[in-house]
Amino acid sequence: MYPAEDIPPVGLGTLLRALLAELEPAVEQAYALVDPRMRSRYYPILRHLICHGEASVGRIATAAGVSQPAMTQTIRQMVDAGLLDVSPGADRRARRVRMSEDGAAIVQQLRPTWRAVSDAAKTLERDSGVAIHAAFEGLLEALAEKDFATRISEEKGPPQ
């Protein structure tokens, strides 16, 4: 047994996974009631296309904060589900993504659910006393200035 002071606290990653495990199934269930093809990971893509009409895979990946290969895979799933259309870009390497007619119709059906999810998040913030959106935005800004690997290395210090 180790003394309590030698045991590290519950890790940030563990807490984030536990929070996501609480939130994501509820959102997935709410989406499935509207359309069984909809997934929570599709939301940032649809949101970007609502705002911009069409975009390259790379631009959508950057906006969502994920890698381009991960975004390519998700977009492929959305195309297979009939939610998106993809066409070659001007230079044939960058593909252009836009909502399909079916995708646009589902967006209209999802708007009340998106509002309910947003409102539920506000009640969670109120009940917990934590400004979740502001906290995450602040964390992401701080990580953009100095990534977590650098922070760990600085805390660890030079090799002994």
LOBATOR-800015 format. One record per residue (C-alpha): x, y, z; residue in one letter. Coordinates in steps of 0.2 Angstrom, whole numbers, plus 5000, padded with zeros to 4 digits. Layout:
residues N
<pt><px>X</px><py>Y</py><pz>Z</pz><nudo>A</nudo></pt>
...
***
This chain:
residues 160
<pt><px>5000</px><py>5000</py><pz>5000</pz><nudo>M</nudo></pt>
<pt><px>5006</px><py>5018</py><pz>4996</pz><nudo>Y</nudo></pt>
<pt><px>5002</px><py>5033</py><pz>5007</pz><nudo>P</nudo></pt>
<pt><px>4988</px><py>5043</py><pz>5001</pz><nudo>A</nudo></pt>
<pt><px>4999</px><py>5057</py><pz>4997</pz><nudo>E</nudo></pt>
<pt><px>5009</px><py>5046</py><pz>4985</pz><nudo>D</nudo></pt>
<pt><px>4993</px><py>5041</py><pz>4975</pz><nudo>I</nudo></pt>
<pt><px>4990</px><py>5052</py><pz>4960</pz><nudo>P</nudo></pt>
<pt><px>4973</px><py>5060</py><pz>4959</pz><nudo>P</nudo></pt>
<pt><px>4960</px><py>5054</py><pz>4946</pz><nudo>V</nudo></pt>
<pt><px>4967</px><py>5058</py><pz>4929</pz><nudo>G</nudo></pt>
<pt><px>4959</px><py>5072</py><pz>4918</pz><nudo>L</nudo></pt>
<pt><px>4957</px><py>5059</py><pz>4904</pz><nudo>G</nudo></pt>
<pt><px>4948</px><py>5047</py><pz>4916</pz><nudo>T</nudo></pt>
<pt><px>4936</px><py>5061</py><pz>4921</pz><nudo>L</nudo></pt>
<pt><px>4933</px><py>5067</py><pz>4903</pz><nudo>L</nudo></pt>
<pt><px>4929</px><py>5049</py><pz>4898</pz><nudo>R</nudo></pt>
<pt><px>4917</px><py>5047</py><pz>4912</pz><nudo>A</nudo></pt>
<pt><px>4908</px><py>5063</py><pz>4908</pz><nudo>L</nudo></pt>
<pt><px>4907</px><py>5058</py><pz>4889</pz><nudo>L</nudo></pt>
<pt><px>4900</px><py>5041</py><pz>4895</pz><nudo>A</nudo></pt>
<pt><px>4886</px><py>5050</py><pz>4904</pz><nudo>E</nudo></pt>
<pt><px>4882</px><py>5062</py><pz>4890</pz><nudo>L</nudo></pt>
<pt><px>4884</px><py>5053</py><pz>4874</pz><nudo>E</nudo></pt>
<pt><px>4872</px><py>5039</py><pz>4876</pz><nudo>P</nudo></pt>
<pt><px>4858</px><py>5052</py><pz>4880</pz><nudo>A</nudo></pt>
<pt><px>4862</px><py>5062</py><pz>4864</pz><nudo>V</nudo></pt>
<pt><px>4863</px><py>5047</py><pz>4853</pz><nudo>E</nudo></pt>
<pt><px>4846</px><py>5041</py><pz>4860</pz><nudo>Q</nudo></pt>
<pt><px>4838</px><py>5058</py><pz>4857</pz><nudo>A</nudo></pt>
<pt><px>4845</px><py>5058</py><pz>4839</pz><nudo>Y</nudo></pt>
<pt><px>4839</px><py>5040</py><pz>4835</pz><nudo>A</nudo></pt>
<pt><px>4822</px><py>5045</py><pz>4839</pz><nudo>L</nudo></pt>
<pt><px>4823</px><py>5058</py><pz>4825</pz><nudo>V</nudo></pt>
<pt><px>4832</px><py>5048</py><pz>4813</pz><nudo>D</nudo></pt>
<pt><px>4842</px><py>5031</py><pz>4816</pz><nudo>P</nudo></pt>
<pt><px>4856</px><py>5036</py><pz>4804</pz><nudo>R</nudo></pt>
<pt><px>4861</px><py>5051</py><pz>4815</pz><nudo>M</nudo></pt>
<pt><px>4876</px><py>5050</py><pz>4826</pz><nudo>R</nudo></pt>
<pt><px>4882</px><py>5063</py><pz>4839</pz><nudo>S</nudo></pt>
<pt><px>4899</px><py>5063</py><pz>4830</pz><nudo>R</nudo></pt>
<pt><px>4890</px><py>5069</py><pz>4814</pz><nudo>Y</nudo></pt>
<pt><px>4885</px><py>5085</py><pz>4823</pz><nudo>Y</nudo></pt>
<pt><px>4900</px><py>5096</py><pz>4820</pz><nudo>P</nudo></pt>
<pt><px>4900</px><py>5092</py><pz>4802</pz><nudo>I</nudo></pt>
<pt><px>4882</px><py>5096</py><pz>4799</pz><nudo>L</nudo></pt>
<pt><px>4885</px><py>5112</py><pz>4809</pz><nudo>R</nudo></pt>
<pt><px>4899</px><py>5117</py><pz>4799</pz><nudo>H</nudo></pt>
<pt><px>4890</px><py>5114</py><pz>4783</pz><nudo>L</nudo></pt>
<pt><px>4875</px><py>5124</py><pz>4789</pz><nudo>I</nudo></pt>
<pt><px>4886</px><py>5139</py><pz>4792</pz><nudo>C</nudo></pt>
<pt><px>4897</px><py>5137</py><pz>4776</pz><nudo>H</nudo></pt>
<pt><px>4886</px><py>5128</py><pz>4763</pz><nudo>G</nudo></pt>
<pt><px>4900</px><py>5117</py><pz>4758</pz><nudo>E</nudo></pt>
<pt><px>4918</px><py>5114</py><pz>4763</pz><nudo>A</nudo></pt>
<pt><px>4934</px><py>5103</py><pz>4760</pz><nudo>S</nudo></pt>
<pt><px>4937</px><py>5088</py><pz>4771</pz><nudo>V</nudo></pt>
<pt><px>4952</px><py>5097</py><pz>4778</pz><nudo>G</nudo></pt>
<pt><px>4943</px><py>5113</py><pz>4783</pz><nudo>R</nudo></pt>
<pt><px>4929</px><py>5102</py><pz>4792</pz><nudo>I</nudo></pt>
<pt><px>4942</px><py>5092</py><pz>4801</pz><nudo>A</nudo></pt>
<pt><px>4951</px><py>5108</py><pz>4807</pz><nudo>T</nudo></pt>
<pt><px>4934</px><py>5116</py><pz>4813</pz><nudo>A</nudo></pt>
<pt><px>4930</px><py>5100</py><pz>4822</pz><nudo>A</nudo></pt>
<pt><px>4947</px><py>5098</py><pz>4830</pz><nudo>G</nudo></pt>
<pt><px>4950</px><py>5080</py><pz>4823</pz><nudo>V</nudo></pt>
<pt><px>4963</px><py>5073</py><pz>4810</pz><nudo>S</nudo></pt>
<pt><px>4959</px><py>5073</py><pz>4792</pz><nudo>Q</nudo></pt>
<pt><px>4959</px><py>5054</py><pz>4791</pz><nudo>P</nudo></pt>
<pt><px>4947</px><py>5053</py><pz>4805</pz><nudo>A</nudo></pt>
<pt><px>4936</px><py>5066</py><pz>4797</pz><nudo>M</nudo></pt>
<pt><px>4937</px><py>5057</py><pz>4780</pz><nudo>T</nudo></pt>
<pt><px>4931</px><py>5041</py><pz>4788</pz><nudo>Q</nudo></pt>
<pt><px>4916</px><py>5049</py><pz>4796</pz><nudo>T</nudo></pt>
<pt><px>4911</px><py>5058</py><pz>4780</pz><nudo>I</nudo></pt>
<pt><px>4912</px><py>5042</py><pz>4771</pz><nudo>R</nudo></pt>
<pt><px>4900</px><py>5035</py><pz>4784</pz><nudo>Q</nudo></pt>
<pt><px>4888</px><py>5050</py><pz>4781</pz><nudo>M</nudo></pt>
<pt><px>4889</px><py>5048</py><pz>4762</pz><nudo>V</nudo></pt>
<pt><px>4884</px><py>5030</py><pz>4764</pz><nudo>D</nudo></pt>
<pt><px>4870</px><py>5035</py><pz>4775</pz><nudo>A</nudo></pt>
<pt><px>4864</px><py>5047</py><pz>4762</pz><nudo>G</nudo></pt>
<pt><px>4867</px><py>5063</py><pz>4773</pz><nudo>L</nudo></pt>
<pt><px>4881</px><py>5070</py><pz>4762</pz><nudo>L</nudo></pt>
<pt><px>4887</px><py>5072</py><pz>4745</pz><nudo>D</nudo></pt>
<pt><px>4905</px><py>5073</py><pz>4740</pz><nudo>V</nudo></pt>
<pt><px>4913</px><py>5079</py><pz>4724</pz><nudo>S</nudo></pt>
<pt><px>4930</px><py>5083</py><pz>4717</pz><nudo>P</nudo></pt>
<pt><px>4937</px><py>5100</py><pz>4721</pz><nudo>G</nudo></pt>
<pt><px>4946</px><py>5112</py><pz>4709</pz><nudo>A</nudo></pt>
<pt><px>4963</px><py>5103</py><pz>4711</pz><nudo>D</nudo></pt>
<pt><px>4955</px><py>5085</py><pz>4711</pz><nudo>R</nudo></pt>
<pt><px>4964</px><py>5082</py><pz>4728</pz><nudo>R</nudo></pt>
<pt><px>4953</px><py>5092</py><pz>4739</pz><nudo>A</nudo></pt>
<pt><px>4936</px><py>5085</py><pz>4739</pz><nudo>R</nudo></pt>
<pt><px>4921</px><py>5096</py><pz>4742</pz><nudo>R</nudo></pt>
<pt><px>4908</px><py>5091</py><pz>4755</pz><nudo>V</nudo></pt>
<pt><px>4890</px><py>5097</py><pz>4756</pz><nudo>R</nudo></pt>
<pt><px>4873</px><py>5091</py><pz>4763</pz><nudo>M</nudo></pt>
<pt><px>4862</px><py>5080</py><pz>4752</pz><nudo>S</nudo></pt>
<pt><px>4844</px><py>5083</py><pz>4751</pz><nudo>E</nudo></pt>
<pt><px>4841</px><py>5070</py><pz>4764</pz><nudo>D</nudo></pt>
<pt><px>4854</px><py>5077</py><pz>4775</pz><nudo>G</nudo></pt>
<pt><px>4846</px><py>5095</py><pz>4774</pz><nudo>A</nudo></pt>
<pt><px>4829</px><py>5087</py><pz>4778</pz><nudo>A</nudo></pt>
<pt><px>4836</px><py>5078</py><pz>4793</pz><nudo>I</nudo></pt>
<pt><px>4844</px><py>5094</py><pz>4799</pz><nudo>V</nudo></pt>
<pt><px>4827</px><py>5103</py><pz>4799</pz><nudo>Q</nudo></pt>
<pt><px>4820</px><py>5088</py><pz>4809</pz><nudo>Q</nudo></pt>
<pt><px>4835</px><py>5089</py><pz>4821</pz><nudo>L</nudo></pt>
<pt><px>4834</px><py>5107</py><pz>4826</pz><nudo>R</nudo></pt>
<pt><px>4822</px><py>5105</py><pz>4840</pz><nudo>P</nudo></pt>
<pt><px>4833</px><py>5091</py><pz>4847</pz><nudo>T</nudo></pt>
<pt><px>4848</px><py>5101</py><pz>4845</pz><nudo>W</nudo></pt>
<pt><px>4840</px><py>5115</py><pz>4855</pz><nudo>R</nudo></pt>
<pt><px>4835</px><py>5103</py><pz>4869</pz><nudo>A</nudo></pt>
<pt><px>4852</px><py>5096</py><pz>4870</pz><nudo>V</nudo></pt>
<pt><px>4859</px><py>5114</py><pz>4871</pz><nudo>S</nudo></pt>
<pt><px>4846</px><py>5118</py><pz>4884</pz><nudo>D</nudo></pt>
<pt><px>4850</px><py>5102</py><pz>4894</pz><nudo>A</nudo></pt>
<pt><px>4868</px><py>5107</py><pz>4894</pz><nudo>A</nudo></pt>
<pt><px>4864</px><py>5124</py><pz>4901</pz><nudo>K</nudo></pt>
<pt><px>4854</px><py>5116</py><pz>4915</pz><nudo>T</nudo></pt>
<pt><px>4869</px><py>5105</py><pz>4919</pz><nudo>L</nudo></pt>
<pt><px>4880</px><py>5120</py><pz>4920</pz><nudo>E</nudo></pt>
<pt><px>4867</px><py>5128</py><pz>4932</pz><nudo>R</nudo></pt>
<pt><px>4866</px><py>5113</py><pz>4943</pz><nudo>D</nudo></pt>
<pt><px>4884</px><py>5110</py><pz>4944</pz><nudo>S</nudo></pt>
<pt><px>4890</px><py>5128</py><pz>4945</pz><nudo>G</nudo></pt>
<pt><px>4902</px><py>5125</py><pz>4932</pz><nudo>V</nudo></pt>
<pt><px>4902</px><py>5135</py><pz>4915</pz><nudo>A</nudo></pt>
<pt><px>4906</px><py>5119</py><pz>4905</pz><nudo>I</nudo></pt>
<pt><px>4908</px><py>5128</py><pz>4888</pz><nudo>H</nudo></pt>
<pt><px>4918</px><py>5142</py><pz>4895</pz><nudo>A</nudo></pt>
<pt><px>4930</px><py>5130</py><pz>4904</pz><nudo>A</nudo></pt>
<pt><px>4932</px><py>5119</py><pz>4889</pz><nudo>F</nudo></pt>
<pt><px>4935</px><py>5134</py><pz>4877</pz><nudo>E</nudo></pt>
<pt><px>4948</px><py>5141</py><pz>4890</pz><nudo>G</nudo></pt>
<pt><px>4957</px><py>5124</py><pz>4891</pz><nudo>L</nudo></pt>
<pt><px>4958</px><py>5122</py><pz>4872</pz><nudo>L</nudo></pt>
<pt><px>4965</px><py>5140</py><pz>4871</pz><nudo>E</nudo></pt>
<pt><px>4978</px><py>5137</py><pz>4884</pz><nudo>A</nudo></pt>
<pt><px>4983</px><py>5120</py><pz>4875</pz><nudo>L</nudo></pt>
<pt><px>4984</px><py>5130</py><pz>4858</pz><nudo>A</nudo></pt>
<pt><px>4997</px><py>5141</py><pz>4866</pz><nudo>E</nudo></pt>
<pt><px>5006</px><py>5126</py><pz>4875</pz><nudo>K</nudo></pt>
<pt><px>5002</px><py>5108</py><pz>4871</pz><nudo>D</nudo></pt>
<pt><px>5000</px><py>5096</py><pz>4885</pz><nudo>F</nudo></pt>
<pt><px>5015</px><py>5086</py><pz>4881</pz><nudo>A</nudo></pt>
<pt><px>5026</px><py>5101</py><pz>4884</pz><nudo>T</nudo></pt>
<pt><px>5017</px><py>5105</py><pz>4900</pz><nudo>R</nudo></pt>
<pt><px>5021</px><py>5087</py><pz>4906</pz><nudo>I</nudo></pt>
<pt><px>5039</px><py>5088</py><pz>4901</pz><nudo>S</nudo></pt>
<pt><px>5041</px><py>5105</py><pz>4910</pz><nudo>E</nudo></pt>
<pt><px>5033</px><py>5098</py><pz>4926</pz><nudo>E</nudo></pt>
<pt><px>5044</px><py>5082</py><pz>4925</pz><nudo>K</nudo></pt>
<pt><px>5059</px><py>5092</py><pz>4923</pz><nudo>G</nudo></pt>
<pt><px>5076</px><py>5087</py><pz>4915</pz><nudo>P</nudo></pt>
<pt><px>5080</px><py>5068</py><pz>4915</pz><nudo>P</nudo></pt>
<pt><px>5090</px><py>5063</py><pz>4931</pz><nudo>Q</nudo></pt>
***
